[in-house]
């Protein structure tokens, strides 16, 4: 069963999802077989499926998760609408049409996003701990 949690993704366990071919493989049993959001177009727009039990997908570059897809949704349009700063979504180019420099920049942006998310997670963990527990962990 294919499943990659957000935490796994931040930790780099989704690195093979950089490849469109690998992303496409995650869409086995995808409910839409006609229309704009068929699996091929989802994979081209940067998405991979995070969990087969739902229609939730995640962008390999910005890590944005989107679900509740409907038959007429355009993957690229939804991508840029919900994640306007995503470098890959801004390019609106399929993998095979990217230049070497564009690929390099996509990978750099992905690493920046991944590290930002990791830091955000780390901060939230610290913030959620009671102060006395935090101080104890510092002193022990
Ligand atoms: Zn994205």
Backbone and ligand atoms as CSV (ligand in chain L), in Angstrom:
chain,resi,resn,atom,element,x,y,z
A,1,UNK,N,N,0.837,-1.200,0.000
A,1,UNK,CA,C,0.000,0.000,0.000
A,1,UNK,C,C,0.876,1.257,0.000
A,2,UNK,N,N,0.522,2.173,-0.876
A,2,UNK,CA,C,1.313,3.386,-0.996
A,2,UNK,C,C,0.842,4.452,-0.016
A,3,UNK,N,N,1.765,4.911,0.822
A,3,UNK,CA,C,1.413,5.942,1.785
A,3,UNK,C,C,2.665,6.692,2.218
A,4,UNK,N,N,2.654,8.005,2.084
A,4,UNK,CA,C,3.776,8.815,2.557
A,4,UNK,C,C,3.192,9.955,3.382
A,5,UNK,N,N,3.487,9.950,4.670
A,5,UNK,CA,C,2.951,11.018,5.523
A,5,UNK,C,C,3.698,12.322,5.238
A,6,UNK,N,N,3.109,13.416,5.708
A,6,UNK,CA,C,3.734,14.722,5.516
A,6,UNK,C,C,5.094,14.763,6.212
A,7,UNK,N,N,5.151,14.160,7.392
A,7,UNK,CA,C,6.411,14.116,8.142
A,7,UNK,C,C,7.473,13.360,7.336
A,8,UNK,N,N,7.061,12.231,6.755
A,8,UNK,CA,C,7.988,11.460,5.907
A,8,UNK,C,C,8.497,12.311,4.753
A,9,UNK,N,N,7.577,13.077,4.176
A,9,UNK,CA,C,7.948,13.924,3.040
A,9,UNK,C,C,8.959,14.986,3.468
A,10,UNK,N,N,8.707,15.612,4.620
A,10,UNK,CA,C,9.643,16.639,5.108
A,10,UNK,C,C,11.006,16.030,5.390
A,11,UNK,N,N,10.994,14.767,5.785
A,11,UNK,CA,C,12.259,14.104,6.091
A,11,UNK,C,C,12.934,13.537,4.836
A,12,UNK,N,N,12.336,13.807,3.688
A,12,UNK,CA,C,12.983,13.431,2.434
A,12,UNK,C,C,12.614,12.059,1.913
A,13,UNK,N,N,11.654,11.377,2.570
A,13,UNK,CA,C,11.324,10.019,2.138
A,13,UNK,C,C,10.486,9.982,0.859
A,14,UNK,N,N,10.140,11.158,0.344
A,14,UNK,CA,C,9.380,11.199,-0.912
A,14,UNK,C,C,10.276,11.612,-2.075
A,15,UNK,N,N,11.602,11.535,-1.890
A,15,UNK,CA,C,12.508,12.094,-2.896
A,15,UNK,C,C,12.317,11.480,-4.286
A,16,UNK,N,N,11.877,10.235,-4.369
A,16,UNK,CA,C,11.672,9.661,-5.699
A,16,UNK,C,C,10.487,10.310,-6.420
A,17,UNK,N,N,9.637,11.040,-5.682
A,17,UNK,CA,C,8.475,11.689,-6.288
A,17,UNK,C,C,8.854,12.907,-7.139
A,18,UNK,N,N,10.143,13.220,-7.170
A,18,UNK,CA,C,10.641,14.248,-8.080
A,18,UNK,C,C,10.371,13.791,-9.517
A,19,UNK,N,N,10.360,12.484,-9.714
A,19,UNK,CA,C,10.158,11.924,-11.049
A,19,UNK,C,C,8.680,11.762,-11.393
A,20,UNK,N,N,8.300,12.295,-12.544
A,20,UNK,CA,C,6.904,12.211,-12.993
A,20,UNK,C,C,6.453,10.747,-13.112
A,21,UNK,N,N,7.359,9.906,-13.589
A,21,UNK,CA,C,7.050,8.487,-13.754
A,21,UNK,C,C,6.704,7.836,-12.410
A,22,UNK,N,N,7.468,8.185,-11.391
A,22,UNK,CA,C,7.212,7.647,-10.046
A,22,UNK,C,C,5.901,8.183,-9.480
A,23,UNK,N,N,5.637,9.465,-9.747
A,23,UNK,CA,C,4.375,10.052,-9.265
A,23,UNK,C,C,3.185,9.345,-9.896
A,24,UNK,N,N,3.303,9.078,-11.181
A,24,UNK,CA,C,2.209,8.418,-11.905
A,24,UNK,C,C,1.872,7.056,-11.283
A,25,UNK,N,N,2.903,6.341,-10.851
A,25,UNK,CA,C,2.690,5.020,-10.250
A,25,UNK,C,C,1.830,5.066,-8.990
A,26,UNK,N,N,1.821,6.217,-8.311
A,26,UNK,CA,C,1.040,6.318,-7.066
A,26,UNK,C,C,-0.458,6.462,-7.338
A,27,UNK,N,N,-0.821,6.725,-8.588
A,27,UNK,CA,C,-2.226,6.974,-8.922
A,27,UNK,C,C,-3.001,5.736,-9.378
A,28,UNK,N,N,-2.460,4.594,-9.052
A,28,UNK,CA,C,-3.180,3.374,-9.356
A,28,UNK,C,C,-4.530,3.445,-8.630
A,29,UNK,N,N,-5.594,3.072,-9.275
A,29,UNK,CA,C,-6.952,3.122,-8.712
A,29,UNK,C,C,-7.470,4.542,-8.456
A,30,UNK,N,N,-6.898,5.523,-9.139
A,30,UNK,CA,C,-7.387,6.909,-9.063
A,30,UNK,C,C,-8.807,6.942,-9.638
A,31,UNK,N,N,-9.745,7.614,-8.968
A,31,UNK,CA,C,-11.149,7.531,-9.411
A,31,UNK,C,C,-11.469,8.188,-10.763
A,32,UNK,N,N,-10.656,9.147,-11.206
A,32,UNK,CA,C,-11.007,9.857,-12.443
A,32,UNK,C,C,-10.265,9.276,-13.653
A,33,UNK,N,N,-11.026,8.726,-14.577
A,33,UNK,CA,C,-10.400,8.107,-15.750
A,33,UNK,C,C,-10.678,8.888,-17.029
A,34,UNK,N,N,-11.535,9.904,-16.924
A,34,UNK,CA,C,-11.762,10.819,-18.048
A,34,UNK,C,C,-11.755,12.233,-17.493
A,35,UNK,N,N,-11.633,13.226,-18.403
A,35,UNK,CA,C,-11.672,14.617,-17.958
A,35,UNK,C,C,-10.296,15.159,-17.646
A,36,UNK,N,N,-10.260,16.406,-17.130
A,36,UNK,CA,C,-8.966,17.078,-16.949
A,36,UNK,C,C,-8.095,16.534,-15.823
A,37,UNK,N,N,-8.663,15.870,-14.833
A,37,UNK,CA,C,-7.787,15.448,-13.723
A,37,UNK,C,C,-7.536,13.943,-13.704
A,38,UNK,N,N,-7.279,13.408,-14.870
A,38,UNK,CA,C,-6.861,11.997,-14.946
A,38,UNK,C,C,-5.447,11.876,-14.363
A,39,UNK,N,N,-5.056,10.655,-14.033
A,39,UNK,CA,C,-3.795,10.453,-13.312
A,39,UNK,C,C,-2.569,10.997,-14.039
A,40,UNK,N,N,-2.549,10.877,-15.375
A,40,UNK,CA,C,-1.390,11.362,-16.136
A,40,UNK,C,C,-1.223,12.875,-15.928
A,41,UNK,N,N,-2.341,13.592,-15.959
A,41,UNK,CA,C,-2.271,15.051,-15.805
A,41,UNK,C,C,-1.950,15.453,-14.369
A,42,UNK,N,N,-2.415,14.659,-13.421
A,42,UNK,CA,C,-2.097,14.935,-12.012
A,42,UNK,C,C,-0.582,14.803,-11.800
A,43,UNK,N,N,-0.017,13.725,-12.338
A,43,UNK,CA,C,1.425,13.491,-12.177
A,43,UNK,C,C,2.239,14.576,-12.883
A,44,UNK,N,N,1.787,14.983,-14.068
A,44,UNK,CA,C,2.491,16.029,-14.820
A,44,UNK,C,C,2.487,17.353,-14.059
A,45,UNK,N,N,1.385,17.618,-13.334
A,45,UNK,CA,C,1.260,18.878,-12.593
A,45,UNK,C,C,1.986,18.837,-11.244
A,46,UNK,N,N,2.776,17.782,-11.023
A,46,UNK,CA,C,3.623,17.728,-9.833
A,46,UNK,C,C,3.056,16.949,-8.655
A,47,UNK,N,N,1.861,16.389,-8.821
A,47,UNK,CA,C,1.228,15.719,-7.679
A,47,UNK,C,C,1.517,14.223,-7.609
A,48,UNK,N,N,1.589,13.740,-6.403
A,48,UNK,CA,C,1.561,12.299,-6.162
A,48,UNK,C,C,0.524,12.042,-5.089
A,49,UNK,N,N,0.010,10.845,-5.071
A,49,UNK,CA,C,-1.022,10.501,-4.108
A,49,UNK,C,C,-0.360,10.176,-2.777
A,50,UNK,N,N,-0.843,10.773,-1.686
A,50,UNK,CA,C,-0.188,10.496,-0.401
A,50,UNK,C,C,-0.786,9.304,0.315
A,51,UNK,N,N,-2.017,8.962,0.020
A,51,UNK,CA,C,-2.659,7.871,0.736
A,51,UNK,C,C,-3.792,7.321,-0.124
A,52,UNK,N,N,-3.720,6.041,-0.406
A,52,UNK,CA,C,-4.735,5.443,-1.288
A,52,UNK,C,C,-6.143,5.473,-0.718
A,53,UNK,N,N,-6.248,5.678,0.611
A,53,UNK,CA,C,-7.573,5.657,1.228
A,53,UNK,C,C,-8.361,6.941,0.978
A,54,UNK,N,N,-7.698,7.980,0.451
A,54,UNK,CA,C,-8.420,9.211,0.140
A,54,UNK,C,C,-7.924,9.724,-1.205
A,55,UNK,N,N,-8.484,10.852,-1.658
A,55,UNK,CA,C,-8.006,11.417,-2.919
A,55,UNK,C,C,-6.974,12.518,-2.666
A,56,UNK,N,N,-6.398,12.528,-1.470
A,56,UNK,CA,C,-5.404,13.550,-1.135
A,56,UNK,C,C,-4.133,13.352,-1.954
A,57,UNK,N,N,-3.661,14.458,-2.523
A,57,UNK,CA,C,-2.409,14.430,-3.274
A,57,UNK,C,C,-1.491,15.512,-2.714
A,58,UNK,N,N,-0.192,15.376,-3.008
A,58,UNK,CA,C,0.777,16.338,-2.504
A,58,UNK,C,C,1.721,16.723,-3.633
A,59,UNK,N,N,2.146,17.999,-3.630
A,59,UNK,CA,C,3.123,18.441,-4.634
A,59,UNK,C,C,4.517,18.063,-4.156
A,60,UNK,N,N,5.328,17.515,-5.056
A,60,UNK,CA,C,6.685,17.103,-4.681
A,60,UNK,C,C,7.579,18.314,-4.412
A,61,UNK,N,N,7.177,19.491,-4.885
A,61,UNK,CA,C,8.025,20.683,-4.772
A,61,UNK,C,C,7.630,21.592,-3.604
A,62,UNK,N,N,6.326,21.906,-3.478
A,62,UNK,CA,C,5.897,22.824,-2.415
A,62,UNK,C,C,5.262,22.093,-1.237
A,63,UNK,N,N,4.991,20.783,-1.389
A,63,UNK,CA,C,4.411,19.935,-0.343
A,63,UNK,C,C,2.960,20.270,-0.014
A,64,UNK,N,N,2.350,21.117,-0.843
A,64,UNK,CA,C,0.941,21.443,-0.634
A,64,UNK,C,C,0.096,20.188,-0.840
A,65,UNK,N,N,-0.848,19.975,0.066
A,65,UNK,CA,C,-1.755,18.831,-0.071
A,65,UNK,C,C,-3.132,19.315,-0.493
A,66,UNK,N,N,-3.713,18.645,-1.474
A,66,UNK,CA,C,-5.056,18.992,-1.941
A,66,UNK,C,C,-5.901,17.727,-2.004
A,67,UNK,N,N,-7.161,17.873,-1.586
A,67,UNK,CA,C,-8.062,16.723,-1.709
A,67,UNK,C,C,-9.440,17.198,-2.191
A,68,UNK,N,N,-10.400,16.326,-2.153
A,68,UNK,CA,C,-11.756,16.605,-2.635
A,68,UNK,C,C,-11.758,17.064,-4.090
A,69,UNK,N,N,-11.121,16.276,-4.927
A,69,UNK,CA,C,-11.063,16.583,-6.352
A,69,UNK,C,C,-12.415,16.337,-6.995
A,70,UNK,N,N,-12.753,17.176,-7.949
A,70,UNK,CA,C,-13.972,16.889,-8.705
A,70,UNK,C,C,-13.619,16.754,-10.175
A,71,UNK,N,N,-14.525,16.137,-10.898
A,71,UNK,CA,C,-14.304,15.726,-12.268
A,71,UNK,C,C,-13.722,16.813,-13.180
A,72,UNK,N,N,-14.133,18.068,-12.973
A,72,UNK,CA,C,-13.702,19.145,-13.875
A,72,UNK,C,C,-12.494,19.935,-13.395
A,73,UNK,N,N,-11.875,19.519,-12.308
A,73,UNK,CA,C,-10.703,20.251,-11.807
A,73,UNK,C,C,-9.512,20.089,-12.750
A,74,UNK,N,N,-8.858,21.213,-13.026
A,74,UNK,CA,C,-7.629,21.208,-13.823
A,74,UNK,C,C,-6.455,21.157,-12.847
A,75,UNK,N,N,-5.632,20.123,-12.902
A,75,UNK,CA,C,-4.548,19.999,-11.917
A,75,UNK,C,C,-3.615,21.218,-11.838
A,76,UNK,N,N,-3.173,21.741,-12.979
A,76,UNK,CA,C,-2.273,22.910,-12.937
A,76,UNK,C,C,-2.966,24.119,-12.323
A,77,UNK,N,N,-4.241,24.337,-12.699
A,77,UNK,CA,C,-4.988,25.488,-12.175
A,77,UNK,C,C,-5.164,25.392,-10.660
A,78,UNK,N,N,-5.519,24.187,-10.203
A,78,UNK,CA,C,-5.719,23.986,-8.763
A,78,UNK,C,C,-4.394,24.165,-8.022
A,79,UNK,N,N,-3.324,23.687,-8.648
A,79,UNK,CA,C,-2.001,23.775,-8.034
A,79,UNK,C,C,-1.618,25.242,-7.777
A,80,UNK,N,N,-1.688,26.057,-8.806
A,80,UNK,CA,C,-1.268,27.459,-8.675
A,80,UNK,C,C,-2.267,28.243,-7.816
A,81,UNK,N,N,-3.521,27.878,-7.871
A,81,UNK,CA,C,-4.544,28.562,-7.073
A,81,UNK,C,C,-4.304,28.372,-5.570
A,82,UNK,N,N,-3.897,27.172,-5.192
A,82,UNK,CA,C,-3.728,26.871,-3.772
A,82,UNK,C,C,-2.290,27.003,-3.290
A,83,UNK,N,N,-1.367,27.199,-4.223
A,83,UNK,CA,C,0.031,27.330,-3.827
A,83,UNK,C,C,0.733,28.249,-4.817
A,84,UNK,N,N,0.365,29.538,-4.747
A,84,UNK,CA,C,0.819,30.468,-5.786
A,84,UNK,C,C,2.331,30.678,-5.798
A,85,UNK,N,N,2.999,30.368,-4.692
A,85,UNK,CA,C,4.455,30.540,-4.652
A,85,UNK,C,C,5.234,29.302,-5.061
A,86,UNK,N,N,4.523,28.251,-5.446
A,86,UNK,CA,C,5.247,27.030,-5.826
A,86,UNK,C,C,6.003,27.262,-7.136
A,87,UNK,N,N,7.307,27.051,-7.077
A,87,UNK,CA,C,8.148,27.299,-8.253
A,87,UNK,C,C,7.767,26.383,-9.420
A,88,UNK,N,N,7.507,25.139,-9.114
A,88,UNK,CA,C,7.139,24.189,-10.174
A,88,UNK,C,C,5.793,24.571,-10.800
A,89,UNK,N,N,4.833,24.948,-9.963
A,89,UNK,CA,C,3.504,25.336,-10.462
A,89,UNK,C,C,3.586,26.610,-11.307
A,90,UNK,N,N,4.493,27.500,-10.942
A,90,UNK,CA,C,4.659,28.732,-11.713
A,90,UNK,C,C,5.214,28.452,-13.108
A,91,UNK,N,N,6.058,27.430,-13.204
A,91,UNK,CA,C,6.629,27.080,-14.512
A,91,UNK,C,C,5.551,26.564,-15.465
A,92,UNK,N,N,4.567,25.818,-14.909
A,92,UNK,CA,C,3.493,25.218,-15.717
A,92,UNK,C,C,4.057,24.432,-16.899
A,93,UNK,N,N,5.124,23.694,-16.633
A,93,UNK,CA,C,5.765,22.927,-17.702
A,93,UNK,C,C,5.889,21.473,-17.293
A,94,UNK,N,N,5.656,20.607,-18.249
A,94,UNK,CA,C,5.831,19.187,-17.974
A,94,UNK,C,C,7.313,18.872,-17.857
A,95,UNK,N,N,7.589,17.833,-17.117
A,95,UNK,CA,C,8.977,17.442,-16.851
A,95,UNK,C,C,9.840,17.390,-18.116
A,96,UNK,N,N,9.278,16.784,-19.165
A,96,UNK,CA,C,10.067,16.587,-20.386
A,96,UNK,C,C,10.421,17.889,-21.105
A,97,UNK,N,N,9.723,18.980,-20.764
A,97,UNK,CA,C,10.008,20.257,-21.418
A,97,UNK,C,C,10.879,21.191,-20.573
A,98,UNK,N,N,11.248,20.741,-19.386
A,98,UNK,CA,C,12.067,21.598,-18.526
A,98,UNK,C,C,13.506,21.654,-19.026
A,99,UNK,N,N,14.114,22.833,-18.904
A,99,UNK,CA,C,15.536,22.946,-19.228
A,99,UNK,C,C,16.330,22.419,-18.033
A,100,UNK,N,N,17.617,22.187,-18.240
A,100,UNK,CA,C,18.475,21.699,-17.159
A,100,UNK,C,C,18.476,22.701,-16.000
A,101,UNK,N,N,18.552,23.977,-16.336
A,101,UNK,CA,C,18.537,25.009,-15.293
A,101,UNK,C,C,17.219,25.013,-14.519
A,102,UNK,N,N,16.120,24.826,-15.237
A,102,UNK,CA,C,14.814,24.802,-14.563
A,102,UNK,C,C,14.718,23.615,-13.606
A,103,UNK,N,N,15.223,22.464,-14.048
A,103,UNK,CA,C,15.221,21.287,-13.171
A,103,UNK,C,C,16.024,21.586,-11.916
A,104,UNK,N,N,17.199,22.179,-12.121
A,104,UNK,CA,C,18.066,22.510,-10.992
A,104,UNK,C,C,17.340,23.450,-10.015
A,105,UNK,N,N,16.680,24.461,-10.567
A,105,UNK,CA,C,15.985,25.417,-9.711
A,105,UNK,C,C,14.778,24.800,-8.994
A,106,UNK,N,N,14.094,23.886,-9.660
A,106,UNK,CA,C,12.983,23.180,-9.017
A,106,UNK,C,C,13.512,22.415,-7.801
A,107,UNK,N,N,14.655,21.728,-7.998
A,107,UNK,CA,C,15.228,20.943,-6.906
A,107,UNK,C,C,15.689,21.834,-5.748
A,108,UNK,N,N,16.247,22.992,-6.102
A,108,UNK,CA,C,16.675,23.940,-5.053
A,108,UNK,C,C,15.458,24.441,-4.274
A,109,UNK,N,N,14.412,24.834,-5.006
A,109,UNK,CA,C,13.185,25.323,-4.354
A,109,UNK,C,C,12.581,24.254,-3.449
A,110,UNK,N,N,12.620,23.025,-3.930
A,110,UNK,CA,C,12.084,21.914,-3.153
A,110,UNK,C,C,12.825,21.771,-1.821
A,111,UNK,N,N,14.152,21.872,-1.884
A,111,UNK,CA,C,14.945,21.762,-0.662
A,111,UNK,C,C,14.660,22.918,0.293
A,112,UNK,N,N,14.499,24.121,-0.268
A,112,UNK,CA,C,14.185,25.281,0.568
A,112,UNK,C,C,12.837,25.063,1.270
A,113,UNK,N,N,11.836,24.615,0.492
A,113,UNK,CA,C,10.507,24.372,1.063
A,113,UNK,C,C,10.557,23.293,2.136
A,114,UNK,N,N,11.304,22.230,1.831
A,114,UNK,CA,C,11.388,21.106,2.751
A,114,UNK,C,C,12.016,21.540,4.085
A,115,UNK,N,N,13.092,22.310,3.986
A,115,UNK,CA,C,13.755,22.769,5.208
A,115,UNK,C,C,12.895,23.740,5.996
A,116,UNK,N,N,12.167,24.601,5.277
A,116,UNK,CA,C,11.270,25.539,5.952
A,116,UNK,C,C,10.196,24.773,6.723
A,117,UNK,N,N,9.647,23.722,6.084
A,117,UNK,CA,C,8.599,22.931,6.733
A,117,UNK,C,C,9.149,22.183,7.947
A,118,UNK,N,N,10.367,21.664,7.812
A,118,UNK,CA,C,10.991,20.961,8.928
A,118,UNK,C,C,11.174,21.893,10.125
A,119,UNK,N,N,11.643,23.119,9.857
A,119,UNK,CA,C,11.845,24.110,10.923
A,119,UNK,C,C,10.513,24.462,11.572
A,120,UNK,N,N,9.490,24.641,10.727
A,120,UNK,CA,C,8.150,24.976,11.210
A,120,UNK,C,C,7.648,23.880,12.162
A,121,UNK,N,N,7.848,22.640,11.765
A,121,UNK,CA,C,7.453,21.492,12.590
A,121,UNK,C,C,8.181,21.489,13.921
A,122,UNK,N,N,9.469,21.752,13.837
A,122,UNK,CA,C,10.327,21.766,15.025
A,122,UNK,C,C,9.849,22.853,15.991
A,123,UNK,N,N,9.545,24.035,15.430
A,123,UNK,CA,C,9.063,25.156,16.240
A,123,UNK,C,C,7.743,24.816,16.923
A,124,UNK,N,N,6.829,24.191,16.160
A,124,UNK,CA,C,5.537,23.836,16.727
A,124,UNK,C,C,5.675,22.825,17.857
A,125,UNK,N,N,6.632,21.921,17.716
A,125,UNK,CA,C,6.877,20.939,18.774
A,125,UNK,C,C,7.340,21.654,20.038
A,126,UNK,N,N,8.267,22.579,19.864
A,126,UNK,CA,C,8.782,23.326,21.016
A,126,UNK,C,C,7.666,24.146,21.658
A,127,UNK,N,N,6.873,24.828,20.814
A,127,UNK,CA,C,5.792,25.685,21.330
A,127,UNK,C,C,4.733,24.886,22.077
A,128,UNK,N,N,4.520,23.654,21.656
A,128,UNK,CA,C,3.450,22.865,22.273
A,128,UNK,C,C,3.864,22.247,23.598
A,129,UNK,N,N,5.143,22.313,23.916
A,129,UNK,CA,C,5.586,21.728,25.181
A,129,UNK,C,C,5.387,22.718,26.326
A,130,UNK,N,N,4.986,22.207,27.484
A,130,UNK,CA,C,4.866,23.118,28.632
A,130,UNK,C,C,6.245,23.666,28.990
A,131,UNK,N,N,6.286,24.905,29.468
A,131,UNK,CA,C,7.557,25.573,29.748
A,131,UNK,C,C,8.434,24.770,30.713
A,132,UNK,N,N,7.816,24.239,31.784
A,132,UNK,CA,C,8.643,23.515,32.753
A,132,UNK,C,C,9.319,22.290,32.138
A,133,UNK,N,N,8.610,21.663,31.199
A,133,UNK,CA,C,9.179,20.491,30.536
A,133,UNK,C,C,10.354,20.892,29.618
A,134,UNK,N,N,10.167,22.054,28.969
A,134,UNK,CA,C,11.222,22.569,28.096
A,134,UNK,C,C,12.487,22.878,28.901
A,135,UNK,N,N,12.284,23.570,30.045
A,135,UNK,CA,C,13.416,23.935,30.873
A,135,UNK,C,C,14.120,22.698,31.426
A,136,UNK,N,N,13.289,21.701,31.764
A,136,UNK,CA,C,13.847,20.465,32.289
A,136,UNK,C,C,14.738,19.805,31.230
A,137,UNK,N,N,14.253,19.814,29.952
A,137,UNK,CA,C,15.032,19.174,28.886
A,137,UNK,C,C,16.335,19.928,28.635
A,138,UNK,N,N,16.338,21.231,28.935
A,138,UNK,CA,C,17.567,22.015,28.763
A,138,UNK,C,C,18.560,21.716,29.871
A,139,UNK,N,N,18.012,21.548,31.088
A,139,UNK,CA,C,18.893,21.382,32.251
A,139,UNK,C,C,19.390,19.967,32.445
A,140,UNK,N,N,18.628,19.013,31.957
A,140,UNK,CA,C,19.030,17.607,32.191
A,140,UNK,C,C,20.229,17.204,31.344
L,1,ZN,ZN,ZN,3.709,22.783,-5.726
